[in-house]
Each structure stands twice: as C-alpha cells, then as structure tokens.
Amino acid sequence: MELYNTLSGKKEKLERPAGRPLKLFVCGPTVYDYSHIGHARTYVFFDALVRYLRAAGWGVAYIQNITDVDDRIIARAKENQEGPLALAKRFAQAYFDDMKALGIASVTKYAPATRFIPEIVKQVQLLQKKGFAYEIAGDGIYFDIAKFPAYGALSHRTALQAEDSVSRIDESVAKRNKGDFCLWKFPKSPVTAPFYKRFLVTADGEPVWRTALGWGRPGWHIEDTAISVKYFGPQYDLHGGAMDLKFPHHEAEIAQAEAAYDRTPFVKLWLHTGFLTVQGEKMSKSLGNFITIRDFLKKHSADALRYIALSAHYRTPINYSEEMAQTAEAAVGGMRAFCAKLAFVEKTVPAGQASGEVARLIAATAQNFSEALDDDFATPAALGALFALTREIQPKLWVLSGQDARALRLAIGEKFGLLGFVLPAPQQIPPKIAALAQKRELSRRSKQFEQSDTLRKEIGALGYSIEDTPLGPFVSKE
C-alpha cells in the first residue's frame, strides 16, 4: 500500500513493521460540544483504513486522544454554569455514543488528556532542560520555535510564516516569537490549597493540577505528544487528523517530540483528511449550517454518512448538501436491495454449477477493489468497482444459478463490510406476509388484477413491498 505523506508531499509505501503492530495515532475531538459531520468524515476514513489493514493481516494499534481540558471547555462550562471536567466528561460520552452509532469500532484505546498529567509534566521538564522551553512569569511555559530550525516542514512554512497564525491558548505579549506555543499554562490568579490537594478548579472556573512545574494545566499540543510517546515511544509509524490540524497543531507536535528525544522523524508518515463544508461555507452555528452527527442520524442512516465520507477521496474537500445525503441513501439502499435480490435468487433457484464468467467477474472486482485501496486508499474507485459489478450482473440477475448468486452476495458483502458498511443478513419474511404474497401471485396469474392490487396495498400497509420477477414475487421490508 502507498499513502500520501503530507511531510514529504508524495505517495510512500506503508512499511509493515516486523514483530509488532502498526502504530497509528489520530487526533480526537475537544469535547466542549457535540461532534459534527466534519469530524465524522475524518473518523470514518481512519476506521475504514484500519479495518482494511486488519483484514489484510496487519496488526494495528490505534490510539485516539480526547482533549478534555482546554480554553473552549472552560468557556462553555462557565456559560452552562457547570464544572469544566463534568462538561468534558458529558460531551466525551456523547462522542463515544456518536462513534458507536456510526459503526466506528476500530480504535484500540481512547486517551483523555487529563489522565496523562504526569507524562505531560515530564515532557515539559525535558524541553526546559534541553533549552527549548522558557517561562513567562504568571503566564506559562512556552516552546521557543526559534530554537527548532525545522519548524514548518510539515506545513511547508518558514518560521516567519509560522508567525502569521497563533493557536488557542497561545496569546501573550511577552512571548519571544509570535509563533511560540504554550506547553504549560499557569492559573490566572494565585492558588492556595492544602498540601494534600493535587487538583482543583479555581474561582475562575479553571481546572489546575499541582505539579513540579507549579499549579497549572497543559497546553493543547503537548498532550498528544505525551500520550503518543507514552504508548508508542519517541518515533512511530502513522499520525492522522483533519487538514486544519496540520498547522500549527501537528507542526508543534513534531517540534516538541524531536526536540525532546532527538529522533527524526517523529512520525514516518502523516495523513490529513480534507475539509467538509456545508453548501460552500464552513460550519457555524451563526450561519445555521452546523450539523452534528446526532442531528444527521435523526434524518439519515449511519451508512449514508459513511458513504458521503468514502465516496470522495480522503484528501479532497466535501461540500455537503441535503441532496448529497439523499444520493448516499439511494446508493447504499440500492446495494442492499441488490444483495437482497441475490439472496432471493440463492433461495429460489437450485444451486446449479458455478459459472466461470461470474467467478472471473468476482476476481476482477476484488483485484480492482484492492488496487484502488492500495493506491492512497482511493475509496471512490473501490466503491466504483463494487457498483460496476452490480451493473454488470443486473441484466443477468434472474438467470443466475443459486451458487453464483451466493458467491456474488458474499463477495459484495465482504468488500462492502471491509469499508465498514453494514449489509443486513437475508430477510426472513413473516409467514403472514409470505402467505399474502403467494395469494396475490395466484390472483395475478389468474388475471384477477383488482384483487391483486388490493393485496399489494395490504402488504404495503404492513410495511413490505412486492416486486414481480421471473422467479416469482420478491418481497422486501420497506
């Protein structure tokens, strides 16, 4: 497999590690609100990638952090008159619920930042010792980007260009360089607490920890580096996230890790997913185009959102619209209906002999599917191979042998499942519905069309549809 490495700007072979699993770290959400469909686009992609690798025999250790301490969490908690960690815990659980609803089950471990304060402190101390960090009294401890000449290599910016943007809690007039970022943030007012207290929430609503660095809380970038080094060591295989994290977040991660541990590169291959906009605009509550995952799932299926994410190449932008969701539902529904008809043929027609033509089509589709995914995980081409197979078979559907129908159904189900889609098992039609369908078929054959139409409506009222085929009535749940 070759994947596009943001760091090198070209496709590179993904090397299989010897004697250990592939190490993958993906930036998780900051849990101050419900996750939106842009988040889903990223996490569906990495879920599909990991599923495919594991199915191909790769071991994959997939860690995802959860940012549960941050300025935005503190601000939202104040608005809600709620404790900041309680709010973060609530929205973290909502995120886990959303991931479960989307069928994302490939993450090996979720790692909330607040559980790694000792590792964060140790890393900040190491950066101080090596001369890459400096303290601003009453403010915090900052990373000096001037001490790290390689800063900007991932985003292809110079240090001067890096100063055209600051991130989250990094504003300070006392910084040495505008692009310097915060490693450890001191509380806004002095903290007095009994010696046995190791954590508290200040009067300003700020969660702080008593550490060797003094009272305070971690900066945003340092949490990911501390967590990934804890589990993977100072150098590992694959790091991913959305395109907007490339600078300054991932740039900062590289600077911290390579400065602290003298290992280059910190990560061998960087993957970034493209933006998702809604009708050409960045999602914003003020614009009324902010769509949470759970709001999407009130109207559409999880597989529709997965199809939206995977029908575009992961590096390209997606401009979401309601029409796109409807198209996705139709595509997934069409594949499900086709497989249900294959199951009907399989059940209705004697097994017969396997057709060499069908076997060749299945083999060619499998090859095209794998070649697409091995070429920078080109999911649109992989899905295209599956839909091309259905178009090829459609005219021959009702003359297939039972054995060929079964082979096609299993092959399509396997490949669709590798990308995380759920194709239901063949439907079991209730005896009452089956009896009505058989009665209608007898009426239709006897040219009693009025009675036949009445029975069709009765079947429809019970939630089932009926299609007349050369093999008899095909009944399916609507």
Order of alpha helices (4+ residues) and beta strands (2+ residues): beta-beta-beta-alpha-beta-alpha-alpha-beta-alpha-beta-beta-alpha-beta-beta-beta-beta-alpha-beta-alpha-beta-beta-alpha-alpha-beta-alpha-alpha-alpha-alpha-alpha-alpha-beta-beta
